[in-house]
Amino acid sequence: MINYLLKSGMLLLIFYAVYKLWLENEKMFRFNRAYLLLSLVFSFVIPLQLISVRPLLGNTLSVIQLDGVVIRTSNVVLNNDNSEQLMISVLSIIYLVVVLLFTVQFFVNLYSFYNKTKINSKQLLNDVEVVLIEEPTLPHSFWNSVFINKEEFETGKIPLELIAHEKAHLKQKHTLDILFIEVLQIVFWFNPLIVLFKKAIKLNHEFLADEEVNTQFESVTRYQKLLLNFASNKNTIALASNLNYLITKKRLIMMTKKESRFKMTFKVLIVSIVCVLSLFVFSSETIAQKVKDKSDYDKMIVKDSNDCMDKQPEYPGGIEEFYKLVGMNFKIPAAVSKQKLEGKAIIEFMVERDGSLSEFKIVKDLGYGIGNEAIRAIKLSPKWIPGTKDGKPARVLYTMPITVQTEK
């Protein structure tokens, strides 16, 4: 899970940096909308490795399966320290509580729109349902309705340009984007990059709506003055497309900015290359199958041969010393002995070109913290003597079974 969150976070950071530095200032609003939404989708889907691709330039990874070690409770000291499990439980509870609070807030906001639509009078204006509400508010839109203060609407204080602005939000289905990012923010509330994407998406919505109004009324200067008149109103509605959202100098400049077809095409090409490279980097196939049992794992290992290596990595003192290191430092959690659990866990780790160990992964776990304890013991290893391939240091992926046997 931690590995998945790190990869998705890195992808979010890369995609957002590309948007902020490369796309945000360009008048290519429809492409930017698609880019921002797909960036969110790719960032959370690519790390799942639902589709794995071969590494670039045929750089296959050698995989070596170790014999592993057998841990017996009669030979080790039981670990009565449950602080790690307690910490995981506390963090899980905190996460679920925050998710619950955000979920309740989300549905309260949805109900508020439903309630406004039911209790207030409505009119049809230019094929748009206008809900007239009593409380002072800026024009805003949600789903298929525009919400406007009743008194201002009946006295003609709401210019047609502002209604057209909200109609553009409805026509382009911006509510769907907002609901999508809100759901992501509930699930990944701890990731601040989601908030940045949310702001970028909403601002891009305003660019799109502004463009629609200016195309219809052909009076940019008048429309800019209208926006500035409403900019002092800071009231915004959650989940809605709000007229005064981020009235900034950038937004006003965008209305008069000229397009460069060549520049836009070039930037789209570069962005496409970045996306393809991200797909290769974060979906490169090492072991792309899930392990159900030991026999399945043996069949899978045959696919990746280490015969092409000049020299395999070596543990200082020999592989038997590595087994001793892991066996002596492995502590069976107390819960395992109480449950009299037996079985085999499988751990992956990478021996890097400098001999250090990295990319620890639990391929198969027995539960009760066995997998995490195995990784902790393996991490105590000093640097290995790196392996070589074609005369150069090479990364090698190791798999190590940990067999647990408890007293009956």
C-alpha positions in Angstrom: 0.0 0.0 0.0 2.8 2.4 0.9 4.6 1.6 -2.4 1.3 2.3 -4.3 0.8 5.7 -2.5 4.3 6.7 -3.1 4.1 5.9 -6.8 0.7 7.6 -7.2 2.0 10.7 -5.3 5.0 10.9 -7.6 2.8 10.7 -10.7 0.5 13.4 -9.3 3.5 15.6 -8.7 4.9 15.1 -12.2 1.6 15.7 -13.9 0.8 18.8 -11.9 4.3 20.2 -12.4 3.9 19.7 -16.2 0.5 21.5 -16.1 1.7 24.4 -13.9 4.9 25.0 -15.9 3.9 24.0 -19.4 0.1 24.2 -19.9 -1.6 26.5 -17.4 -0.7 29.7 -19.3 -1.8 28.5 -22.7 -5.2 29.1 -24.2 -6.0 25.5 -24.8 -8.7 25.1 -22.1 -10.4 21.9 -23.5 -7.1 20.0 -23.7 -6.2 21.2 -20.2 -9.5 20.0 -18.8 -8.9 16.5 -20.3 -5.3 16.6 -19.2 -6.1 17.4 -15.6 -8.8 14.7 -15.3 -6.8 12.0 -17.0 -3.8 12.9 -14.9 -5.8 12.0 -11.8 -7.0 8.8 -13.4 -3.6 7.7 -14.6 -1.9 8.6 -11.3 -4.1 6.2 -9.4 -4.4 3.5 -12.0 -0.9 3.1 -13.4 0.7 2.1 -10.1 -1.8 -0.8 -9.9 0.1 -2.3 -12.9 -3.1 -3.6 -14.4 -1.3 -3.3 -17.7 2.5 -4.0 -17.5 4.9 -3.1 -20.3 8.4 -4.3 -21.0 11.2 -2.0 -19.9 12.7 0.3 -22.4 15.6 -0.9 -24.6 14.9 -4.5 -23.6 16.5 -3.9 -20.2 15.2 -7.2 -18.6 15.6 -7.6 -14.9 17.3 -10.8 -13.5 15.4 -12.6 -10.8 17.0 -15.0 -8.3 15.0 -17.1 -5.9 16.7 -18.0 -2.6 16.1 -21.1 -0.6 14.9 -19.1 2.3 14.9 -19.7 6.0 12.7 -21.6 8.5 11.8 -19.8 11.7 10.7 -21.9 14.7 9.2 -20.5 17.9 11.4 -22.8 20.0 14.5 -21.1 18.7 13.5 -17.4 18.9 12.3 -14.9 21.4 8.7 -14.0 21.0 8.0 -10.3 20.3 5.5 -9.0 22.8 5.9 -5.4 21.6 2.7 -4.6 19.7 3.5 -1.0 19.2 3.7 -1.2 15.4 0.3 -3.0 15.2 -1.1 -0.4 17.6 0.2 2.4 15.5 -1.3 0.9 12.3 -4.6 0.5 14.1 -4.6 4.1 15.3 -3.7 5.5 11.9 -6.4 3.3 10.3 -9.0 4.6 12.7 -8.0 8.3 12.1 -8.1 7.7 8.4 -11.6 6.2 8.5 -12.9 8.9 10.9 -11.7 11.7 8.5 -13.2 9.8 5.5 -16.5 9.5 7.4 -16.5 13.2 8.2 -15.8 14.3 4.7 -18.4 11.9 3.3 -21.0 13.3 5.6 -20.1 16.8 4.6 -20.2 15.8 0.9 -23.8 14.4 1.2 -24.9 17.4 3.3 -23.8 19.7 0.5 -25.6 17.5 -2.1 -28.8 17.6 0.0 -28.6 21.4 0.3 -28.8 21.7 -3.5 -31.7 19.2 -3.6 -33.5 21.1 -0.8 -33.0 24.4 -2.6 -34.4 23.0 -5.7 -37.5 21.7 -3.9 -38.4 24.6 -1.7 -37.7 27.5 -4.0 -39.6 28.8 -7.0 -38.1 28.0 -10.5 -38.2 29.7 -13.9 -37.1 28.6 -17.3 -34.8 31.1 -19.0 -33.2 30.4 -22.3 -33.7 26.6 -21.8 -32.0 26.8 -18.4 -33.7 26.1 -15.1 -33.2 29.1 -12.8 -33.8 28.5 -9.1 -34.7 31.7 -7.2 -33.5 31.7 -3.6 -34.1 34.2 -0.9 -30.7 34.5 0.7 -28.1 36.9 -0.8 -25.7 34.9 -3.0 -23.7 35.1 -6.2 -25.1 33.3 -9.3 -23.9 29.7 -9.2 -24.7 26.5 -10.9 -25.0 22.8 -10.0 -26.0 19.8 -12.1 -28.9 21.2 -14.3 -29.8 24.3 -12.5 -28.6 27.9 -12.0 -29.1 29.4 -8.5 -29.7 33.2 -8.4 -31.0 35.6 -5.7 -34.7 36.1 -6.3 -34.8 39.9 -5.6 -31.8 40.6 -7.9 -33.2 38.5 -10.7 -36.7 40.0 -10.5 -35.3 43.6 -10.5 -33.0 42.9 -13.5 -29.7 43.3 -11.6 -28.3 40.1 -13.0 -26.7 40.8 -16.5 -27.4 38.2 -19.2 -23.6 37.6 -19.4 -23.5 36.2 -15.9 -26.4 33.8 -16.6 -24.7 32.8 -19.9 -21.5 32.1 -17.8 -23.4 29.7 -15.5 -25.2 28.1 -18.5 -21.8 27.4 -20.0 -20.9 25.5 -16.8 -24.0 23.4 -17.1 -23.6 22.8 -20.9 -20.0 21.6 -20.4 -21.0 19.3 -17.5 -18.5 20.9 -15.1 -20.4 19.5 -12.1 -19.2 16.0 -13.0 -15.6 17.1 -12.8 -16.2 18.7 -9.4 -18.0 15.6 -8.0 -15.1 13.4 -9.3 -12.4 15.5 -7.6 -14.5 15.7 -4.4 -14.8 11.9 -4.2 -11.0 11.6 -4.8 -10.4 14.2 -2.0 -12.5 12.1 0.4 -10.5 8.9 -0.3 -7.1 10.6 -0.5 -7.7 13.5 1.9 -4.1 13.2 3.2 -2.6 14.1 -0.2 -2.3 17.9 -0.6 -1.8 17.5 -4.4 -5.5 16.6 -4.7 -6.3 20.2 -3.5 -4.0 21.7 -6.0 -5.6 19.7 -8.8 -9.0 20.8 -7.6 -8.1 24.4 -7.7 -6.6 24.0 -11.2 -9.7 22.2 -12.5 -12.1 24.9 -11.1 -10.0 27.7 -12.5 -9.9 26.0 -15.9 -13.7 25.7 -15.7 -13.9 29.5 -15.3 -11.6 29.9 -18.4 -14.0 27.7 -20.4 -17.1 29.6 -19.2 -15.5 33.0 -19.9 -14.6 31.9 -23.4 -18.2 30.8 -24.1 -19.5 34.2 -22.9 -17.1 36.2 -24.9 -17.8 34.2 -28.0 -21.6 34.8 -27.6 -21.5 38.5 -26.6 -18.3 39.6 -28.4 -17.6 42.3 -25.7 -14.5 41.3 -23.7 -14.1 44.7 -22.0 -17.7 44.9 -20.8 -17.5 41.3 -19.5 -14.3 42.0 -17.6 -15.9 45.0 -15.9 -18.8 42.9 -14.8 -16.5 40.3 -13.3 -14.6 43.0 -11.4 -17.8 44.4 -10.0 -18.6 41.0 -8.5 -15.1 40.2 -7.4 -15.6 41.7 -4.0 -18.2 39.1 -3.1 -16.3 36.3 -1.3 -19.2 34.0 -0.7 -18.7 30.7 -2.5 -20.9 27.5 -2.5 -19.3 24.1 -2.0 -19.6 21.8 -5.0 -21.0 24.6 -7.2 -19.5 26.4 -10.1 -19.1 29.9 -8.6 -18.9 33.0 -10.8 -16.2 34.8 -8.8 -14.0 31.8 -8.3 -10.4 33.1 -8.4 -11.0 36.5 -10.1 -7.3 37.1 -10.8 -5.2 39.0 -13.2 -4.4 35.8 -15.0 -8.0 35.1 -15.7 -8.6 38.5 -17.2 -5.4 38.3 -19.3 -6.6 34.9 -20.7 -9.6 36.5 -22.3 -7.4 38.6 -24.6 -4.5 36.2 -25.1 -3.8 35.1 -28.6 -3.4 31.5 -29.6 -0.4 30.0 -31.3 -1.4 26.8 -33.1 2.2 25.7 -33.6 3.1 26.3 -29.9 0.0 24.4 -28.8 0.7 21.5 -31.0 4.3 21.3 -29.8 3.2 21.4 -26.2 0.6 18.7 -26.7 3.4 16.5 -28.3 5.7 17.0 -25.4 3.0 16.3 -22.9 2.1 13.1 -24.8 5.8 12.0 -24.6 5.8 12.6 -20.8 2.7 10.5 -20.3 4.1 7.6 -22.4 7.4 7.7 -20.5 5.5 7.7 -17.2 3.6 4.7 -18.3 6.9 2.8 -19.1 8.6 3.9 -15.9 5.8 3.1 -13.5 4.4 0.0 -15.3 7.6 -1.7 -16.3 7.2 -5.4 -15.9 9.4 -7.2 -13.4 6.9 -9.6 -11.9 3.4 -8.8 -13.1 1.4 -11.7 -11.7 -0.1 -12.3 -8.3 1.2 -15.2 -6.4 -1.3 -17.7 -5.0 1.0 -20.4 -3.8 4.6 -21.6 -4.0 4.1 -23.7 -7.2 2.7 -20.7 -9.1 5.7 -18.7 -8.0 8.1 -21.3 -9.2 6.5 -21.3 -12.7 6.6 -17.5 -12.8 10.3 -17.3 -12.0 11.3 -19.4 -14.9 10.3 -16.5 -17.2 13.1 -14.3 -16.1 16.5 -16.0 -16.4 19.7 -14.8 -14.7 21.9 -16.9 -17.0 23.0 -13.8 -18.9 24.7 -12.4 -15.8 28.5 -12.4 -15.6 28.4 -12.6 -11.9 25.6 -12.8 -9.3 25.5 -10.5 -6.3 27.2 -12.0 -3.2 26.5 -11.5 0.5 29.7 -10.8 2.5 30.6 -14.2 3.9 28.3 -16.2 1.7 24.5 -16.7 1.4 24.4 -18.9 4.4 25.5 -16.0 6.6 22.6 -14.0 5.1 20.2 -16.7 6.1 21.7 -16.7 9.7 21.3 -12.9 9.8 17.7 -13.0 9.0 16.9 -16.0 11.2 18.6 -14.6 14.3 16.9 -11.2 14.0 13.5 -12.4 13.0 11.0 -12.2 15.9 7.7 -13.9 15.6 4.8 -11.7 16.7 3.1 -13.0 19.8 -0.2 -13.3 18.0 1.3 -15.8 15.6 2.2 -18.2 18.5 -1.2 -17.8 20.1 -2.9 -18.7 16.8 -0.4 -21.5 16.2 0.0 -20.2 12.7 2.2 -21.9 10.2 3.0 -21.2 6.6 5.3 -19.4 4.2 5.7 -15.7 3.4 7.6 -14.5 0.3 9.6 -11.3 0.2 11.1 -9.4 -2.7 14.1 -7.1 -2.5 16.4 -5.5 -5.0 20.2 -5.6 -4.8 21.2 -2.3 -6.4 24.3 -1.6 -8.5 26.1 -0.4 -5.4 25.2 -3.5 -3.4 22.5 -1.8 -1.2 19.1 -3.3 -0.8 15.9 -1.6 -1.9 12.4 -2.0 -3.2 11.2 -4.4 -0.4 7.9 -5.9 -1.2 5.7 -8.5 0.4 4.7 -10.9 -2.4 2.9 -13.4 -0.1 2.0 -12.7 3.5 0.7 -14.8 6.4 -0.7 -11.8 8.3 -0.1 -10.7 11.9 2.9 -8.6 10.7 5.0 -11.6 9.5 5.8 -9.9 6.1 6.7 -6.6 7.8 8.9 -8.4 10.3 10.7 -10.3 7.5 11.4 -7.0 5.7 12.7 -5.5 9.0 15.2 -8.4 9.4 16.4 -8.3 5.8 17.0 -4.5 6.1 19.6 -5.2 8.7 21.8 -6.7 6.0 25.0 -4.8 5.1 25.8 -4.0 1.4 26.2 -6.9 -0.9 28.9 -7.3 -3.5 27.0 -6.2 -6.6 26.4 -8.5 -9.6 27.6 -7.7 -13.1 26.1 -8.0 -16.5 28.0 -7.3 -19.7 30.9 -6.1 -17.5 28.8 -3.5 -15.7 27.1 -3.5 -12.3 23.5 -4.6 -12.6 20.4 -4.6 -10.5 19.1 -8.0 -9.5 15.7 -8.8 -8.0 15.8 -11.5 -5.2 12.8 -13.4 -3.8 13.1 -15.0 -0.4 10.7 -17.4 1.3 10.3 -17.2 5.1 8.7 -20.4 6.5 7.2 -20.0 10.0 6.7 -23.1 12.2 5.2 -22.8 15.6 4.9 -25.2 18.5 1.7 -27.2 18.7 
